[in-house]
Amino acid sequence: QVQLVESGGGLVQAGGSLRLSCAASGLTFSNYVMSWYRRTPGKERELVAGVTSPGGNTNYGDSVKGRFTISRDNDKNTVYLQMNSLKPEDTAVYYCKATYKSGYFSYWGQGTQVTVSS
């Protein structure tokens, strides 16, 4: 079955960096748009970044532009989120999402906690 497993979350001080990874299995990775979302209690789930395949076109949420970078390695079936200049408001559970290129269906990972202390 399809599995998306996030890793790399943790506790970091403001201004620091983290790199999240999402390893996918059970699907043809190159057929999926990969995205990162985040959710904090009491808020809607927010798109952080997405990357297409092929082509590797990227898009970012306004709050992370210039600080976060999404990338993918289709040989390793993995998508990454490099997060720099972290702020306390980046504290959230970060989720990986795989959306089939037709947009017809998608899969979610279980999430990884990122906590940024001030």
C-alpha positions as CSV (number, residue, x, y, z in Angstrom):
1,Q,0.0,0.0,0.0
2,V,1.0,3.6,-0.3
3,Q,3.1,5.0,2.5
4,L,4.5,8.5,3.1
5,V,6.8,8.7,6.0
6,E,8.0,12.1,7.2
7,S,11.1,12.7,9.2
8,G,13.4,15.5,10.3
9,G,11.1,17.4,12.6
10,G,12.2,18.6,16.0
11,L,12.9,21.5,18.3
12,V,15.0,24.4,17.0
13,Q,15.7,28.0,18.0
14,A,14.4,30.9,16.1
15,G,16.7,31.7,13.2
16,G,17.8,28.1,12.9
17,S,17.2,25.5,10.1
18,L,15.7,22.1,9.7
19,R,15.4,19.7,6.8
20,L,12.3,17.6,6.5
21,S,12.2,14.5,4.4
22,C,9.2,12.5,3.1
23,A,9.9,9.0,1.8
24,A,7.3,7.5,-0.4
25,S,6.6,3.9,-1.2
26,G,3.9,1.9,-3.0
27,L,3.4,4.4,-5.8
28,T,5.0,5.6,-9.0
29,F,6.6,8.6,-7.4
30,S,7.3,10.5,-10.6
31,N,3.5,10.6,-11.4
32,Y,2.7,12.6,-8.3
33,V,2.9,16.3,-7.4
34,M,4.4,16.4,-3.9
35,S,3.5,19.0,-1.4
36,W,4.1,20.0,2.2
37,Y,1.3,21.3,4.4
38,R,1.3,22.4,8.0
39,R,-1.4,22.7,10.7
40,T,-1.5,24.4,14.0
41,P,-4.2,24.0,16.6
42,G,-7.2,26.2,15.8
43,K,-6.0,27.0,12.2
44,E,-6.8,25.6,8.8
45,R,-4.2,23.4,7.2
46,E,-1.9,25.6,5.2
47,L,0.0,24.8,2.0
48,V,3.7,25.4,2.6
49,A,5.2,24.3,-0.8
50,G,4.6,22.0,-3.7
51,V,6.8,20.6,-6.5
52,T,5.6,19.0,-9.8
53,S,7.0,16.1,-11.8
54,P,8.5,16.2,-14.4
55,G,9.8,19.7,-14.6
56,G,10.2,20.4,-10.9
57,N,8.1,23.5,-10.9
58,T,7.6,24.8,-7.4
59,N,5.2,27.0,-5.5
60,Y,5.3,28.4,-2.0
61,G,2.9,29.8,0.6
62,D,3.4,33.5,1.1
63,S,4.6,33.1,4.7
64,V,7.6,30.9,3.7
65,K,8.7,32.4,0.4
66,G,12.4,33.1,0.5
67,R,13.0,31.0,3.6
68,F,11.9,27.4,2.6
69,T,12.9,25.4,-0.4
70,I,11.1,22.2,-1.6
71,S,13.0,19.7,-3.8
72,R,12.5,16.1,-4.8
73,D,14.6,13.2,-5.8
74,N,12.7,10.8,-8.1
75,D,15.4,8.2,-7.9
76,K,15.0,8.0,-4.1
77,N,11.2,8.5,-4.0
78,T,11.8,11.4,-1.6
79,V,10.7,15.0,-1.3
80,Y,12.5,17.4,1.0
81,L,11.7,20.7,2.7
82,Q,14.7,22.8,3.6
83,M,13.5,25.4,6.2
84,N,15.8,28.3,7.0
85,S,15.4,31.4,9.2
86,L,12.8,29.6,11.2
87,K,10.3,31.7,13.2
88,P,8.2,30.7,16.2
89,E,5.1,31.0,13.9
90,D,6.5,28.2,11.8
91,T,5.7,25.9,14.7
92,A,3.3,23.3,13.4
93,V,2.8,19.7,12.4
94,Y,4.1,19.3,8.9
95,Y,2.5,16.9,6.5
96,C,3.6,15.4,3.2
97,K,1.0,15.0,0.5
98,A,1.2,13.1,-2.8
99,T,-1.4,14.1,-5.4
100,Y,-1.7,12.1,-8.6
101,K,-1.0,14.2,-11.7
102,S,-4.7,14.1,-12.7
103,G,-5.6,15.5,-9.3
104,Y,-8.1,12.7,-8.8
105,F,-6.7,11.3,-5.6
106,S,-4.0,11.9,-3.0
107,Y,-2.3,10.4,0.0
108,W,-1.1,12.0,3.2
109,G,1.7,11.2,5.6
110,Q,1.3,11.0,9.3
111,G,3.0,14.3,10.0
112,T,6.1,15.5,11.9
113,Q,6.2,18.1,14.6
114,V,8.3,21.2,14.1
115,T,8.7,23.5,17.1
116,V,10.6,26.8,16.9
117,S,11.4,28.4,20.2
118,S,11.9,32.2,20.6
